[in-house]
């Protein structure tokens, strides 16, 4: 038999005074209740707490599909100029398509820009004006020289298996800030070299897959979020009744079958599509943007209009709380021949829009909390292929980041004196992914999902945070 000891209930004032956290405890409780309520209302895309304070809230990835040449853009190599036409003085790695020749200097001049004095080629005169906000990583390297595998490794961390894309991992980890929009949007994505697997969620719940707006074969001004138009022009309250009936049937089926991620995702997608009908159409129109803004992005010029609109839409989407937006310049950077003409055309199409995006984000106070990432699936060789081309090169190449907690005006890492191999402060794609997650407040070792008996993560069993580039 237990004897109950009488206890005296403390007053509210005594409880708060004696509590270690006092009013802070109440505030924390309110925050946690708000988080729980958001989750219960909004489901899997509700905003989630990061592992630690984040430097960036969102990501814009500017993907240059095909592989831009580092030695013609952001990796200045005086020795390559000096030894132009000579044989490479060390062994080449296995080439991808055909035999390569002697050293090939860049057809473009390099100049120094900004207070940092960063070297940038004449291909990017507008982006070059923003070098003091950029962290240029010259020591990138990957594991595969084929477009499809390299593209998957960049987007998913694996070049051999179907895995969730980085946008899906980020949305899974953080949710989205706007419940009326997808958390992950990819604008005019490529349909080649892996296609939808580059923005798919794989074994993660389907709620986290990317929403594709158009594809590489559609002009960006014709690309719209699919399947949200009210084709029957029903009044919203009637459409809500129809949806409620369909959802009742779906949930009844779910109750009988038990957990079913595909069915649950379908239920959630119907609700999101219903909300998108009011949020998305106005957002996808740019009539409310000033003429100066549209001109800055190059929407008044035929050669910059397509990618310029992608960049402008990316700013509009992240401004409304979308967590991850990808813009794809596809599939144009694969110059095995025609380097001078095609790299010049490609850069002309993206230089002004990218510069406008960086300037626009900065002027609106968004750059500090938005991580902008630029690059392709690999780089290109400093030796020639044919008379005017370069082969694939995952051994050493360049990507750059801006905003979102990275140091501006720095270069990190280096390739050898010709630009072939990463040799100093090398950064693998796994390291890039780990660093990106870290800037978003996510520990890449802890962001896991159990599937097929093991815990998976974006970086698999690899990756380190590149602390040297963190502001």
Number of C-alpha atoms within 10 A of each C-alpha: 3 4 5 6 6 6 6 6 8 10 9 8 10 10 12 16 12 10 12 10 12 13 12 12 13 12 12 12 12 12 12 13 12 12 16 15 13 17 16 11 12 19 14 21 25 23 23 18 15 18 16 12 12 18 20 23 23 29 26 26 20 22 22 23 22 24 27 28 28 27 29 26 21 25 25 23 21 14 13 21 15 12 15 19 15 13 12 18 9 6 6 12 11 10 13 14 12 11 11 19 17 17 22 25 21 22 16 15 13 23 14 14 17 14 9 15 13 22 20 24 21 18 22 21 18 17 20 23 17 19 25 18 22 25 22 25 23 28 26 30 26 22 16 21 22 17 22 18 19 26 28 26 24 25 25 30 28 22 20 12 13 18 26 27 27 27 29 32 25 24 27 26 25 24 28 28 21 20 22 21 23 29 32 30 27 24 27 26 26 21 15 14 18 16 15 16 21 30 27 24 25 18 15 20 17 19 27 28 27 27 19 21 18 20 20 18 13 13 15 21 17 11 18 18 19 11 12 17 15 14 7 7 8 10 9 13 9 10 15 14 11 12 16 14 11 14 17 13 12 15 14 11 13 16 11 8 10 8 10 13 15 12 16 16 16 16 19 18 15 17 18 19 21 19 15 20 18 15 16 19 13 11 15 15 13 14 10 8 11 10 11 9 14 19 17 19 27 25 20 13 12 10 15 21 22 23 29 31 22 28 28 24 22 25 20 17 24 23 17 16 18 27 28 27 27 25 25 21 24 21 18 15 22 24 22 20 16 15 22 15 11 16 20 17 15 19 19 17 21 26 21 21 28 25 21 24 24 21 17 18 18 16 10 10 10 21 22 18 20 27 24 25 20 17 21 23 30 31 31 30 28 30 25 23 23 16 12 15 21 25 25 26 29 24 24 27 33 31 22 19 23 25 25 25 22 25 19 20 19 19 21 19 18 22 25 14 13 25 29 23 23 22 19 14 16 20 26 22 25 25 21 21 24 22 23 26 24 25 27 26 20 22 19 26 17 12 19 18 15 11 10 8 6 9 12 20 21 27 22 14 10 16 20 18 20 18 10 10 18 16 12
